[in-house]
Amino acid sequence: MEESHDIVIVGGGICGLATSLALHRKGIASLVLEKSETLRAEGGYIGIHVNGWRVLEQLGIAAELRETANLITAFHDVWHQEKKSSLTPVRDETRFLKRKDLVETMAKNIPAGAIRFGCHIAAIHPSDPCAVLATRGGGVIRAKVLIGCDGTHSVVAKYLGMSPARSTPTMYMRGFTRYPHGHPFGDHFLRLRINPCFVGRAPVSDTVVSYFVACQITSADASVTRDVRATRDFVLQKLQGVQCPAEILEMIQNSDPESLVVTTKVWYRPPWQVAFAGFRKGTVTVAGDAMHTMGSYIGQGGAVAMEDALVLARSLARSIAGSGGRADEPCDKTMIVGAATAIGEYVRERRLRVVRLSLEAFAMGRMLQTKWLALKLALVENRPLILG
C-alpha cells in the first residue's frame, strides 16, 4: 500500500510524542510511526528541570504531571572518601517524573489514530517534493515533512548523512524503591561520589525514591550486565567494598526488580559534531536524541527534546499560516516551500542551544572518565589518590 501525509514523525518516544502534541496544539495533524507494538512506557524516572516544565506548561499537561511528583528543594553533594558534603538550594522547579506517566499523558492528549504502532522504517528515499519511507511490512509512505525523533541510532539522521553517535563503556543502573511507610530522605537530591561509583538518589513522592548508579566497567564485567538482578548484585558488591552508607545499600537491595534498567554504554554526539552536522535536507529534519544525544551527565536529555518539539511546531505553524493554507486541510507545494524555510529557522534557533549543552555534557563525561582512569592507575600502583 502507498499513502501520503503532510507531517510524519518517526519515533513514538518522549520527543516524538511531544512533537505531535505540540503540532496538535497548533491545530496541525501529524502521523507518528512507532516500531514497538505498544507505547514505550517502560523505564524509571527522569529529571525534569525548569526548562522542561515550561514546555509542559505550553503543551497543557504540566498541572496533571505535577500531581505525580514532589518538588526537589536542594542538591546534596557528598564526597564519601574525602568526608566532604555541601547543600545547594534548587532555585528553579525540578521534579522527577515516572517515564510511564509522562509518555501516557502525552499520548492520551494526541488525537486517536495519530500513533501507528508496529511500523518499522526500513529505508528512506528522496523524492520531489516528498520523502518516501519504505516499511519492513512492504508499505510506502510519502511525507511532505519528515521529522526524525527516533533516538540515538536514528534512521532519519542516517538519511541526512549525520555521523553515527559515539559511546563510552560506562554502566548505568536505574531503578526505584518503594517505602510503604514513607522514606526519611526529605526533598533533597543526593549526589554521592563514592569511588569507583557515582550514585544519585531523588525523592519522587513521599513513598517512592528513584536512583541511579554509574560505574566504569571492563570487558570482564560484561557477563554480569546481561541480567538486571546479577547487575544489582555486582553493584552492591562494589559499593560494599568501599563502605557505602547502609541506607544506599538497602535502597538498592530493596528496589523493584521490574524497575531496573541497565545500560553498558553512554551514547553521545561530540559538541563539534553537533556544531557542524547537517540537521536538515529540504523538509526532513531531526529532533531529540536523533539530533543531539548527550548521555545522562547533566540530566537534560528529555527536557531539551521537548524544547525541540515546541520550537519546531511553532516554526511549522508560522509557515502554514504564511502559505495561506489551513492547518486542518491538505497542503500543496506552497506548504512544502514554507515548511523547508521553517525547518531552516528551527535548525538555526536550536543549534547554539544544543551545542552549548552538548559541550557541558561532554566536559562532565570526560571529567568523570578521567577520575575513573586516575583511580585505576592509583589502585594498580597501590598508592592513595584524592579525587576533588
C-alpha positions in Angstrom: 0.0 0.0 0.0 1.0 3.6 -0.6 -0.2 6.6 1.4 0.6 10.3 1.7 0.7 12.5 4.8 1.6 16.1 5.4 3.8 15.6 8.5 5.3 12.2 9.6 7.2 11.7 12.8 9.4 8.7 13.1 9.6 7.6 16.7 7.0 7.5 19.5 9.2 8.2 22.5 9.2 11.4 24.5 10.4 13.6 21.7 8.1 12.1 19.0 5.0 12.4 21.3 5.9 15.9 22.4 6.3 17.0 18.7 3.0 15.5 17.7 1.2 17.1 20.7 2.9 20.5 20.1 1.7 20.4 16.5 -1.8 19.3 17.6 -2.0 22.3 20.0 -1.3 24.4 16.9 -4.1 22.7 15.0 -1.8 20.7 12.8 -2.2 17.0 12.2 0.7 14.5 12.2 1.3 10.8 12.0 3.7 9.2 14.5 5.3 5.9 13.4 6.5 3.8 16.2 8.3 0.5 15.7 7.2 -1.0 19.0 3.9 -2.8 19.2 2.7 -0.7 22.2 3.5 2.6 23.8 7.1 2.6 25.1 6.3 3.4 28.7 9.0 1.2 30.3 11.9 2.7 32.2 12.4 4.5 35.5 12.2 8.2 36.3 13.6 11.2 34.5 14.6 14.5 36.0 12.7 17.5 34.5 14.2 20.9 35.2 12.5 24.3 34.9 13.0 24.4 31.1 11.1 21.2 30.7 8.3 22.4 32.9 7.9 25.5 30.8 7.4 23.2 27.7 5.0 21.0 29.6 3.0 24.2 30.5 2.7 25.1 26.9 1.7 21.5 26.0 -1.1 21.8 28.5 -0.1 18.8 30.7 2.1 20.3 33.4 -0.6 20.6 36.1 -1.6 16.9 35.8 2.0 15.8 35.9 2.9 17.9 38.9 0.4 15.9 40.9 2.6 12.8 40.4 6.0 14.2 41.6 7.3 16.1 44.6 9.4 19.3 44.2 13.2 18.9 44.7 14.4 21.8 47.0 18.1 21.1 47.3 21.1 19.2 45.8 23.0 17.3 48.5 26.5 16.6 47.2 28.7 14.1 49.1 32.3 13.1 48.6 32.4 9.9 50.6 36.1 9.2 50.8 37.0 12.8 51.4 34.3 13.2 54.0 33.0 16.4 52.4 29.5 17.5 51.6 27.5 20.5 50.5 23.9 21.5 50.3 22.8 23.8 47.4 19.3 25.1 47.2 17.4 24.5 44.0 16.4 27.9 42.6 14.0 26.6 39.9 11.4 23.9 39.6 12.9 20.4 39.4 10.9 17.2 39.8 11.4 13.5 38.9 8.7 12.1 36.7 8.0 8.5 36.0 8.6 7.9 32.3 5.3 6.0 32.1 3.3 8.9 33.5 5.0 11.3 31.0 4.5 9.3 27.8 1.0 8.2 28.7 -0.1 11.7 29.5 1.2 12.9 26.2 -0.3 10.1 24.2 -3.8 10.5 25.6 -3.8 14.1 24.6 -2.9 13.3 21.0 -5.9 12.5 18.6 -6.9 8.9 18.3 -5.2 7.2 15.3 -2.3 9.6 15.2 0.1 7.0 16.5 0.8 3.9 14.4 2.4 1.1 16.3 4.5 -1.8 14.8 5.7 0.4 11.9 9.4 -0.2 11.4 11.1 2.1 8.8 13.4 0.1 6.6 14.6 2.8 4.3 14.1 6.5 3.3 14.3 7.6 -0.3 14.4 11.1 -1.7 11.6 12.2 -3.9 10.3 15.6 -5.2 8.6 17.1 -3.3 8.2 14.3 -0.6 10.4 11.9 1.3 9.4 8.3 0.7 9.5 5.9 3.6 9.6 2.1 3.0 8.4 0.0 5.9 9.5 -3.5 6.7 6.0 -4.7 6.0 6.2 -3.5 2.4 4.3 -0.3 2.8 5.2 3.1 1.2 4.6 6.4 3.0 5.1 9.7 1.3 5.8 12.6 3.8 5.8 16.2 2.8 7.5 16.9 6.1 9.6 14.2 7.9 10.8 14.6 11.5 13.2 12.0 12.9 12.6 11.6 16.7 13.9 8.0 16.5 16.7 8.3 19.0 20.5 7.7 19.1 20.5 5.2 16.1 18.2 7.3 14.0 17.3 6.1 10.5 16.4 9.7 9.6 19.7 11.0 10.9 21.4 8.4 8.7 19.4 9.6 5.7 20.6 13.2 6.4 24.2 12.0 6.3 24.9 12.5 10.0 27.8 10.6 11.6 27.0 7.8 14.0 26.9 8.6 17.7 29.8 7.6 19.8 29.9 5.7 23.1 31.9 5.2 26.3 31.9 2.0 28.3 30.0 3.2 31.4 27.5 1.1 33.2 24.3 2.8 34.3 21.8 1.1 36.5 18.5 2.9 37.2 15.6 1.9 39.3 13.2 2.9 42.1 12.4 1.7 45.6 9.1 1.9 47.4 8.9 2.8 51.1 5.3 1.9 52.1 5.6 3.9 55.4 7.4 6.8 53.9 11.1 7.4 53.3 13.4 9.5 55.5 15.2 11.4 52.8 13.1 14.6 52.6 13.1 16.5 49.3 16.8 16.6 48.6 18.5 15.1 45.6 21.6 13.2 46.7 24.7 13.1 44.5 27.2 10.7 46.1 30.7 10.3 44.8 31.9 7.1 46.2 34.8 5.8 44.0 34.6 3.8 41.8 30.9 4.7 41.5 28.6 7.7 41.3 25.2 7.4 43.0 22.2 9.6 42.6 19.0 9.4 44.7 15.9 11.5 44.1 12.7 11.5 46.0 9.7 11.2 43.6 7.0 11.2 46.2 6.7 10.6 50.0 6.9 6.8 49.4 9.0 6.4 46.2 12.6 7.1 45.6 14.4 7.0 42.2 18.1 6.2 41.9 20.9 5.6 39.5 24.4 4.1 39.9 27.2 4.8 37.3 30.4 2.7 37.2 33.2 2.3 34.8 33.3 -1.3 33.6 35.7 -3.6 31.7 35.2 -6.4 29.2 35.5 -8.8 32.1 32.3 -7.3 33.7 30.2 -7.8 30.6 28.6 -11.1 31.6 27.1 -9.6 34.8 25.3 -6.9 33.0 23.2 -9.3 30.9 20.8 -9.8 33.8 19.4 -7.0 35.9 19.5 -8.9 39.1 23.1 -10.0 38.5 23.9 -6.4 37.8 22.3 -5.3 41.0 24.4 -7.8 43.0 27.5 -6.7 41.1 26.8 -3.0 42.0 26.1 -3.9 45.7 29.4 -5.9 45.9 31.3 -2.9 44.5 29.7 -0.5 46.9 30.1 -2.8 49.9 33.8 -2.9 49.2 34.1 0.9 49.7 32.0 1.0 52.9 29.0 2.6 51.2 26.3 4.0 53.7 23.8 1.4 54.7 20.8 3.4 53.5 22.2 3.3 50.0 22.8 -0.4 50.1 19.3 -1.0 51.5 17.7 1.2 48.8 19.4 -0.8 46.0 18.8 -4.1 47.6 15.1 -3.4 48.1 14.5 -1.8 44.7 11.7 -3.1 42.5 13.3 -5.7 40.1 10.8 -4.7 37.4 12.0 -1.1 37.5 15.7 -1.9 36.9 17.2 -0.6 33.6 20.8 -1.4 32.8 22.9 0.1 30.0 26.6 -0.6 29.4 27.3 2.3 27.1 26.7 6.0 27.3 25.9 7.3 23.8 26.7 10.9 22.8 27.4 13.2 19.9 30.6 15.3 20.4 29.9 19.0 20.5 31.9 19.6 17.3 29.7 17.2 15.5 26.6 18.9 16.8 28.0 22.3 15.8 28.5 21.3 12.1 26.2 18.4 11.4 23.6 18.7 8.6 20.3 18.6 10.6 18.1 19.1 7.6 17.6 18.3 4.0 14.7 20.0 2.4 11.7 19.3 4.6 13.4 16.5 6.5 14.9 17.1 9.9 15.7 15.6 13.3 15.0 16.3 17.0 15.8 15.0 20.4 18.5 12.3 20.7 18.5 11.8 16.9 19.9 15.4 16.8 22.0 15.7 19.9 22.2 12.6 22.2 24.3 13.7 25.1 24.3 11.0 27.7 22.9 11.4 31.2 25.7 13.6 32.7 23.6 16.8 33.1 20.1 15.3 33.1 18.8 17.5 30.3 18.1 14.9 27.5 14.3 14.7 28.0 13.7 18.4 28.6 15.8 19.5 25.6 14.0 17.1 23.3 10.7 18.6 24.4 12.2 22.1 23.7 13.0 20.9 20.2 9.4 19.8 19.7 8.0 23.1 20.8 10.3 25.2 18.6 9.7 23.0 15.6 5.9 23.1 16.0 5.9 26.9 16.3 8.1 27.3 13.2 5.9 25.0 11.1 2.7 26.6 12.3 4.0 30.0 11.2 5.0 28.6 7.8 1.5 27.1 7.2 -0.2 30.3 8.2 2.2 32.3 5.9 1.4 30.0 3.0 -2.2 30.8 3.1 -3.2 27.3 3.8 -5.2 26.0 6.8 -3.7 23.6 9.3 -6.7 21.2 9.0 -6.5 20.9 5.3 -4.1 19.1 2.9 -1.3 21.4 1.9 0.2 21.8 -1.6 3.7 22.6 -2.8 3.4 26.1 -1.4 3.3 24.5 2.1 6.4 22.4 1.3 8.4 25.5 0.4 7.2 27.2 3.6 8.0 24.2 5.7 11.5 24.0 4.3 12.1 27.6 5.3 10.6 26.9 8.8 12.8 23.9 9.3 15.8 26.0 8.4 14.8 28.5 11.0 14.3 25.8 13.6 17.8 24.4 13.0 19.4 27.8 13.3 17.5 28.5 16.5 18.3 25.2 18.2 21.9 24.7 17.1 23.5 27.2 19.5 21.5 25.9 22.4 22.2 22.2 21.8 25.9 22.8 21.1 26.3 24.5 24.5 24.5 21.7 26.3 26.4 19.0 24.4 29.7 20.7 25.3 28.6 20.8 29.0 27.7 17.1 29.0 30.9 16.2 27.1 33.1 18.0 29.6 31.3 16.4 32.5 31.7 12.9 31.0 35.3 13.4 30.2 35.9 14.7 33.8 34.3 11.6 35.3 36.2 9.2 32.9 39.5 10.9 33.8 38.8 10.4 37.5 37.9 6.8 37.0 41.1 6.3 35.0 43.2 8.0 37.6 41.7 5.8 40.3 42.5 2.7 38.3 46.1 3.8 38.0 46.3 4.6 41.7 45.0 1.1 42.6 47.5 -0.5 40.2 50.4 1.4 41.8 48.9 0.8 45.3 49.1 4.5 46.2 46.4 6.8 47.7 44.6 9.2 45.5 42.2 12.1 46.4 39.6 13.0 43.8 38.2 16.5 44.1 
